[in-house]
Amino acid sequence: MSRCNLQLNQHLRQTMEIRCKQMDPRILSWGLASPALRALLSLNINTVEDLLQYSPTAVAAAHGMGHTGLQRIKEGLQELGLEWV
């Protein structure tokens, strides 16, 4: 499995692996932990454009998204020249 290393039961792991392969490589390059990746997937966020449709508050409220994940997302977006409000 790629950087999207999820430790779940076999069926759910296979489903999440497929979804991770569809995730934007820019998001995967931010080094998010598995819970943060699952939080994004639970919100159907697969691309940076999907992410920008949500406020930081909404993403922070997703189960598994912590302070470090939010910080890495903000830094990743800044590197892309994007502001997340």
N, C-alpha and C positions, 0 to 999 in steps of 0.2 A: 504494500500500500504506500502511497506517496506521503507527503508531509501531513496529510489529513489522517493521522493515526488515531483511530477511535477504538476503544476497548469496550465492546458491547456484546450482547448475545449474538450468535452466528447470523441469524436472519436479519436482525437490525443492523449488524455490522456490514453485511453485504449491501443492504439498502443504502446505508450511509456512505459506503465506499463509492457506489455509483454516483450519488449526489456530490461527493467531494470531487470526483473526476470532472464534474460539470462546473465546479466552482472556479471563479476567475483566478488565474494564477497570481494576479497582483495581490489578492486577498491572502492566498496561501503563502505568499512570500513574506508576510508580516510576522510569521512565527507564532500564530495564535495557538493557545493550548486547546486540547480536544473539547473541553466543556464550552469554550468560547466559540469554536467552530460549530458545535452542535446548536448553540444558541442562535447563531446566524442562520443555520439551516432550518431551525424551527420557525423562523420568521420568513422563510422562503427567500433568503438573501443569497444569491449566487454570484452576483456581479457587484462591482463598485457602484454602478448606476442604481441597482436595487438598494444597496446600503444607503445611498443618499436620499432615498425616499422616506427613510426613517429618521427621527430625531435621535440624538445621543441618549436622551432620557428613555425613549422607547426601547432602544437596544440594551441599555443598562438594566432595564426591568426584565429582560429575557433570562430565564433560568440558565445559569452556567456562565453568564457574562460578568466578569469581575473588573476591578479597577485596572489591572494590568492589561487585560484584553482591550478595554476601552482606550487606554493610553496607546497601545500599539496600533489600533485602528486610526486614531487621530494622527499619530506620527506618519503612518502609511499614506493617509490622505494628504497630509501636508507635503510629503515627498512628491505626490502627484500634482501638487499645486491646487488642491481642492480644499475648500472650507466646509466643515460639517457643522451645521446649525440646526 
